[in-house]
């Protein structure tokens, strides 16, 4: 997918446009810093222009909003990414809604949320669910007529994932159930899934007995759990208990790996889409 994207970036370059992405990082969250660094490396490899703007943890909401406005007006920048989570004294909604919908490559602005929900292709699909959908399509997993169960209802993954799977087209036409922390008898719901997508943010929440034999399992979670036997003192696990699930599932994504690289790839796709739409505007 990144090779395909590089060809599209070269075509835009021939028109005098280099897609540009600005990542804004507030504070010193190590996971966020790692993620932003990986995005920068992917931009370099693909030939995108990128800027990473690091702000101190005590940056005020007003200062951050001022930066967003400057990036909205910067013609070198086609996509703006404000890395979450933000410090508690900053209203995340205020900041995300200030990003221009035309540069909102995370797909969090209400205008893009609405476009995605009605299937408007000019809207930016949030990178993680978009990546999950592409992973299914390119792995030739049939979604049409399949029962997809999503575990988790966040605005970042669960809700947009449901919207994408419901749409008419490749990677869509599924029957979708969204379960969450208030769902009764979760096991009875997850065992109905032909495709089980887990994004609940709880380490190894889904066990082998919660999966229908042969189901496709997509694990979106990334959690740190203590492990004194490792050099770092911790290891990364998903929201699915992989060792058990792989014995039952027909196909399964690993953690780390799997969804993570797809998320970064789709962020690049959205940035190129933003540049293309800017050229046509």
N, C-alpha and C positions, 0 to 999 in steps of 0.2 A: 504494500500500500504506500509506503514511503517512497519507493522507487517511482510509482505512478505519480505521486505528488511532486517529486523533483522535476518530472517532465512538464507538469502544469506550471510550476514556478518558472521554468526556463521560457515557456510561452509568454507568461506575463512579463518576464524580463525583456523579451523582444519588443513589447509594447511600452517599455520604459517604466514598468512598475515592479518593485520588489516588495512582496507582502511583509508587513512589519508587525511584530507582537511586542507589547510592553507588559511585563509582569511586575506587580507591585507587592512587596513583601513588608509587612509591618510587624516589628518585633523579632524575636529570635527562636521561634518554634523550630526545633531541629528537623522534624518531619517535613514541614513546609519548605524549609531551606533546601533540603535534599530534592524535593519534588521540583522546585523552581530551577535548581541547577540541572536536573535531568531534562527539563523543558528547553533550557538554553542550549544544551548539547544537541538535542534533537533539531532545534532551529538551525544551528550551525551546519549539521550534516545535510539538512534539506535545502539549504541556501536561503533561508528566511532571515530578514533583518530582525534583531531583537534587542530589547533593553530590559535590564533588571534594575528596578529602583527599590533600594532598601531603606526603610524608615525605622526610626527608633520606636520602641514600645510605647513611649510617652507622647507620640505624635497625636495631635488633637484631631477630632473628627473634621473640623473646619479646614485644617491643613491638608488632610487626605482628600477632602472634596475638592479643594483648590487644585490639587495635583491631577485628579481625575478630569476636571474641566480643561486643564492644559493639554492632557493627552487626547481628549475629545477633539481638540482643535488642531492637533499635530498631524499633518498630511503624510508623514513618514510612517505613522502608526495606524494600522487597519484593525488590529485586535487589542483589546485591553483585558488583562486578567488580574483581578484583585484576589490574591491568595487568601483562602480562609483556613482556619478561623482568624478573625480580627480580635484585638484586645477588647475586653468587656466594656470599656468606656466608649467604644465606637458602635453606633447603630449600623449593623451590617446591611439591613434593608435600605437605609438612607443611601449608603455608598453604592450598592449594587444598582439601585434605581437611577443613580446619577450618571452611570456609564451610558454613553450613547447606544441605543439599540442596534445601530449599524456597526458598532465595534464590540458588542457584547458577545465575544466568542465563547464565553462560558454558558450562554443561554439562560441566564438567571433573570434578565429584565422581564417585567410582565408582558411587554409587547412580544418578545420572542417566545415566552411560555404560551401565550395565546396562539401564535402562529403554529407552533409545534403541535398544539392540541387539535388544531383543525387541519393539519397536514399541509400548511403553506410552506413550500420548499425554500422560500427566502428567509425563513426563521432559522436561528442557530440552535441546533440540537445539543443539549448538554453532553459534554464529551464522554462521560462514563457510560450512560445508557446508549449513546450513539455507537460507542466502541463495542458494547455487548451485542448490539444488533448486527454490526458488521462482522463480528466474530462468529455469530450464528450463520449469517449468510455465506461467508467465505469458507466455513467448515461444512457447508451443505447440510445444515440442520434444518429440517422442514418446520417452519413456524405455522404455515397455513393449516388451519383446522386443529392445531395442537393446543392442549391446555397448558398455558404458562402460568405458573404461580410465582409471584414476587413476594419475598419476605422483606418488609420494610417499606415505609411510605414517605420517605424524605422528599423534599423538593429537588434535591440534587440527583437522586437515583430513582427511587421507587415510583413516584408519580409520573415523571417523564418517560420512564421505561414502559409503563403501562400504555401511555399515549402512542409510543412508537410501535409497540407490538399489536396495537389495535388497528393501525392504519392499513389501507389497501395497497399492497405492493410487496416487493421483496423484503423479507424480515418482518412482515406484518400478518394480518388476517388470523391472528391467534385468538383463542378464547382466554381472557385474562382474569385472574383472581389476584387481588392485592391483600396480603395478610400482614399483620403488624403486632406490636406488643400487647394489644388488647384483644387479639383474636383468641377465641375459645378453642381448645383442643387443636393446637397448631399441627400436631402430627397427622391428624386426619385430613387436614387441608393440604399439607405439603406432599402427602403420599398420592394425591390426585394428579400431581404435575407430570406432564411429559417433558416440560422444560422448567427447571427450578432455578430461579435467580435470587440469590441471597445477599441482602445489603442491610443488615440489621445492626451491625456494629457491636456484636457480641462474639468473643472468641469461641470458635468451635461449637456454635449454638446448634447447628444442624448435625445430627448424628446419623449413622447408617440406617437405623430403623425408621427414620423419617422420610426416606427416599423410596420412590417406587422403583422396582428393579428395571434397569434399562433406561432410566430417565437421564436427560442431559442436565448437568449441574454446573451453573456459572456462579463462582464465588467472588463477590465484589469486595468483601471485607479485607482489611489489612489491620492486624492488631499486634501489638507488642506484648508478649508474655514473658515473665521472668524465667530464665533458664541458666542456673549457675554453671552448667557444664559447658556453656559456650564462652568464647573469648569476650564477647560484648556483655554477657550476663543476661541476654534476652534473645528470643527468636521471634520471627514473624509468622503468624498463622492467620488463616482466613476466618470467615464466619461459619465455615463447614469443617467438620472433623474429617480431614482428607483421608487418613488411613482407613477409616471405616467406609466413607462414602465411595471411594474408588472401587471397593469390592462389590458395590451394588449398582453404581451408575453405569450407563452406556458410554458416556463421555463426561469429562470433568476438567475444569480449569485449575491450575496450581496457584498457590500463593507462597512466595512472590512469583511474579510472572503473570501470564494469563491476561486479566483485565487491565492491569496497570499500564503496560506498554501500549495497549489499545487506546487508553484514555489520552495519553500524550499524542498519539498519532492523530486522533480525531480533533484535538485542539489545533494541530497544524492544519488539518483539513478545513476547519472553521475559519482559521485566519486567511487561508487562500480564498475561501468562499467570500469572505468580507472584502478582500482586495478586488476580486472579480466583480462583485456587486458595486464597489466604489467606482471602478472603471466605467461600468454601464450607466451609473447614475447621471 
